[in-house]
Amino acid sequence: MRLVQIAQRASDLGRASTFYADLLGTPAAATFDPPGLVFFGLDEVRLLLEVGAPSALLYLAVDDLSATIERLRDRGVKIVSEPQLIFHHADATLGPEGTDEWMAFIEDSEGNPVGLVEQRARPAPSPQ
């Protein structure tokens, strides 16, 4: 079994579509309005923005968390929490072995929380 699609609440479909196109760096794959649906392709999972959907908490991988947060801050996006170290991956159970997982949270244009996640290579220990 695999995840195919996740839906996110969008009170204003146009505003949400613009926000996610900027955040994801890609235009919507398809829009059907009516009935009020916008789809984005995220690898093998579709993100559906839907007027009637409940709010979801999305976690999106980014290459450079600090730069992404600054870019979003400059665009007026509400930063809920600044980047912080969440977890050290000693093995590959939940992420790439030998990396540190950093997260920050923002609020999308519709008031939904969005987690941004970066897997950073763990710094080499300093020689003694």
N, C-alpha and C positions, 0 to 999 in steps of 0.2 A: 504494500500500500504506500502511496506517496501523496503529499499535499499538492492539490491542483490549483486551488484558488482561495483567497482570503478577501473578505469584504470589509470595507471601512465606511463609516457614516460620512456623508457629505451633505450638509444642509444646503449649500450653494454649489451646485455641480461645476459651474464654470470657474469659480474661485478655487475650488479644491483641485480641479484638473490643472489649472495654471500652477498652483503650489507644488503638486506632485511632479509635474513635468520638469520644473526647475530643480526640485530636490533630487529626483532620480536621474536628471540629465538626459531624458528621452521623452519624446512626445507620446501621447496616448496612442495605443494600438487600435482602439475602436471606441466610438461613442454612439450610444443609442439613446436619444432624448427626443420624444418620450421613449421609454418609460423613466429615464433618469439613471443611466448606467454609463460609466467610463471605465475602460480596461487599460491596464499597463502590463507589459510583459516583463517579469523579473526572473530571468533564467527559465526554469520550468514551472514557475508559479505565476498565476495571474493575480494582480491586485485589482480588485473591483471597487470603484467608488460608487456608492449607491445612496440615493436620497433616503430610502427607508431602512438602511442597514443600522445595526447597533454599533456603537463605538468599539473599536478594537485597539489593542496595544501592539503596534508593529515594531519590530527590531530590524533595522537595515544595516548591512555591512558597508563601511566606508573605508577608503584607503588611508586617509589622513584625517583623523577625528578633529584635531585642533584647527586645521585649515577649514574643514567643513563647518565647524561651529562659528568661526570668524566670518565666513562667507554668509552664513545664514543670519548671523547677528547684524551684519551690514545691510541685509535686506529687510531688517525689522522683524525677523522671526523671534518669537518668545523662546528664550532658553530657560528651561525648567531646572536643569542641573548641569553644571560644568563637567567636562571630562574628568573621570576618575578611574583609577585602577580597581577592577572588580575581582579578578581571578588570575592566578598563575596556573597555566596548563602544564603540569608535570608529565602528563601522558596525553594521548590523543582521544580520550573519552568524550570530551565536550568541545574540543577545539584543537588546533595544531599544537603538537607537543613542543615545549620550549618557548611558548609565546605567553604574553600577558594580554588579558582581555580588558580593554578600556571601554567605558560607556559614558554617554551624555544623553540627556533627554530634552526634547524640544516639544513645542505645541504646534500642530499643523493649523492651517487656515480655518479649520472647523472646530478647533478646541480639543482635538484628539491628541493624546500623548503619542510620541514617536521616539523610540530608542535608537540611538546611533552607536554602532559597535565597530571597534577597530581591534584586530589581532596584531599586536606589535611583537617583533622579535625581542626576546629578553636580552637585555644588555649583558655582555660578557663580564664575568667577575674581574675586578681590578687586581692586578698583580700585587703581591704583598712583599 
